[in-house]
Amino acid sequence: QVQLVESGGGLVQPGGSLRLSCAASGSIFAINDMGWYRQAPGRERELVGYITSSGSTNIADSLKGRFTISRDNAKDTVYLQMNSLKPEDTAVFYCSAEIIDYTGWRRTYWGQGTQVTVSS
């Protein structure tokens, strides 16, 4: 079984920073793209960005310059560095990963979500 476990969320003041982590574990043969999504209250889930297995990244245009995605393939972990946070960044953040297990089965897995609240 494969699972993704997020950590690093919490309460931060406007202008502050947070780093989210998402670690994959279980029967993992390979991991392709890993990404982050967020869902604010009353809004649809939206893509924050993703990173390929070779390290290429794609960040939503509205977040470029403030958010950065990275990964540690040795740890099967993806990170989201968020700087200059704004109240409108308040949301539940979810990680996702396309994982191939040892049976050759490929599917996208999701983390349970971690709350980020930006408020003074």
C-alpha positions as CSV (number, residue, x, y, z in Angstrom):
1,Q,0.0,0.0,0.0
2,V,1.2,3.5,-0.8
3,Q,0.5,6.6,1.3
4,L,1.4,10.3,1.2
5,V,1.9,12.1,4.5
6,E,2.0,15.9,4.6
7,S,3.4,18.0,7.4
8,G,4.4,21.6,8.0
9,G,1.1,23.4,7.9
10,G,0.0,25.8,10.6
11,L,-0.7,29.4,11.4
12,V,1.6,32.1,10.1
13,Q,1.4,35.9,10.0
14,P,1.1,37.8,6.7
15,G,4.5,38.1,5.2
16,G,5.8,35.0,6.8
17,S,7.0,31.7,5.4
18,L,6.2,28.0,5.7
19,R,7.6,24.9,4.2
20,L,5.4,22.0,3.6
21,S,6.6,18.4,3.2
22,C,5.0,15.4,1.7
23,A,6.6,12.0,2.1
24,A,5.6,9.0,0.1
25,S,5.9,5.5,1.6
26,G,4.9,1.9,0.8
27,S,5.3,-0.3,-2.2
28,I,7.0,2.2,-4.4
29,F,8.9,1.3,-7.5
30,A,9.1,4.8,-9.0
31,I,7.5,8.2,-8.6
32,N,6.8,10.4,-11.6
33,D,5.4,13.9,-11.1
34,M,4.8,15.2,-7.6
35,G,2.6,18.2,-7.0
36,W,0.8,20.5,-4.7
37,Y,-2.8,21.6,-4.8
38,R,-4.8,23.9,-2.5
39,Q,-8.4,24.4,-1.7
40,A,-9.6,27.6,0.0
41,P,-13.0,27.7,1.7
42,G,-15.8,27.9,-0.8
43,R,-13.5,27.5,-3.7
44,E,-12.5,24.6,-6.0
45,R,-9.2,22.8,-5.6
46,E,-6.5,24.5,-7.7
47,L,-3.0,23.5,-8.8
48,V,-0.2,25.2,-7.0
49,G,2.6,23.5,-9.0
50,Y,4.4,20.2,-9.7
51,I,7.8,18.8,-10.2
52,T,8.9,16.1,-12.5
53,S,11.2,13.2,-11.5
54,S,14.1,15.0,-13.2
55,G,13.4,18.2,-11.3
56,S,11.6,20.4,-13.7
57,T,9.0,22.5,-12.0
58,N,5.9,24.3,-13.0
59,I,4.3,26.9,-10.6
60,A,1.0,28.6,-11.1
61,D,1.6,32.0,-12.6
62,S,0.0,33.8,-9.8
63,L,2.3,32.2,-7.3
64,K,5.6,32.5,-9.1
65,G,8.2,34.4,-7.1
66,R,6.7,33.4,-3.8
67,F,6.3,29.6,-3.9
68,T,8.9,27.1,-4.8
69,I,8.6,23.3,-5.2
70,S,11.5,20.9,-4.7
71,R,11.9,17.2,-4.1
72,D,14.3,14.7,-2.6
73,N,14.2,11.5,-4.6
74,A,16.2,9.6,-2.1
75,K,13.5,10.3,0.5
76,D,10.5,10.2,-1.8
77,T,9.6,13.6,-0.5
78,V,8.3,16.8,-2.1
79,Y,8.5,20.2,-0.5
80,L,6.6,23.4,-1.0
81,Q,8.4,26.6,0.2
82,M,6.0,29.4,0.6
83,N,7.3,33.0,1.2
84,S,5.6,36.3,1.6
85,L,2.4,34.6,2.6
86,K,-0.9,36.5,2.2
87,P,-4.3,36.0,3.9
88,E,-5.6,34.8,0.6
89,D,-3.2,31.9,0.7
90,T,-5.2,30.4,3.5
91,A,-6.3,27.0,2.3
92,V,-5.9,23.2,2.8
93,F,-2.9,22.1,0.9
94,Y,-2.8,18.7,-0.6
95,C,0.1,16.8,-2.2
96,S,-0.2,14.4,-5.0
97,A,2.1,11.9,-6.7
98,E,2.0,9.6,-9.6
99,I,3.4,6.4,-8.3
100,I,4.3,3.1,-10.0
101,D,4.2,0.2,-7.6
102,Y,6.1,-3.1,-7.9
103,T,3.2,-4.8,-9.8
104,G,3.6,-2.1,-12.4
105,W,0.3,-0.4,-11.5
106,R,0.5,3.3,-11.9
107,R,-1.9,5.7,-10.2
108,T,-2.1,9.1,-8.6
109,Y,-2.2,9.2,-4.8
110,W,-3.2,12.1,-2.5
111,G,-2.2,13.2,0.9
112,Q,-4.7,13.9,3.6
113,G,-4.2,17.7,3.4
114,T,-2.6,20.1,5.8
115,Q,-4.2,23.4,6.8
116,V,-2.3,26.7,6.2
117,T,-3.8,29.8,7.8
118,V,-2.3,33.2,7.2
119,S,-3.6,35.7,9.7
120,S,-2.4,38.3,12.1
